Amino acid sequence: MRALATFVEITTYIRACRDPKDDKILELAVSGKASVVLSGDNDLLSMGSFRGIPILRAAQFLAG
């Protein structure tokens, strides 16, 4: 897996999600310049997007 992985250094600390435990996902997405966050977590999904990064269910993403 290491050969396929991209390691991301967290450069931006975020406190924005209604569940503070999920802020680390947003930090990773922003620091890693993600184009989308795939999640089944309702706290993240309720945000819709964060800093221009859409937060979608996997099925939504695959549906296009």
N, C-alpha and C positions, 0 to 999 in steps of 0.2 A: 504494500500500500504506500509506503514512503516514496517509492519511485513515481507514483501517480499524484501524490498529495502536493498541495501548495500551502506552505506555512505562512500564516499572516501574523504580523506583529500588531497588537492593538495600539493604535496611536490616538484614538478618540474615545473618551469615556463618556457614556451616555446614561442618563436617568430619564427615561421617557415612557416606558411601558407600565401599564397598570399593575403588572406583576414584575417586581424588581429583579426576580431571577431570570427574566427573559431579556433584560438589558444587554447581557453578554452576547446574545444573538445579533442584536442591532449593532453593537460595537464591532463584531466580527464582519458584518455586512458592510458597514461604512469603511472600516479600516482596510478591508480587502477589495473595496470598489466593486461590490457585487452588483449584478444586473437584476437579480431577483432573489427573494427569500422564499423558500418552500417550507411550509409548516402546517401542522395539524393543530397547533396551539391556538385556542380561541382568543387569548389575550393579545397575541401578535396579530392574528387575522383581523381582529376588530379595528386595528390601526389602518388597514387597507394598504398603506405604504408608509415609508419613513425616508425622509430626505430624498424623495424621488425614486426610491427603490420599492417596487411593488412587493407586497407580501401576499402570497397565493397558496392555496391548497395545491398539491401535486396534480390532482385531476384537472383543475383550472389551467394550470401551466401546460399540461399535455394536450388539452383541448384547443389551445392556441389563443 
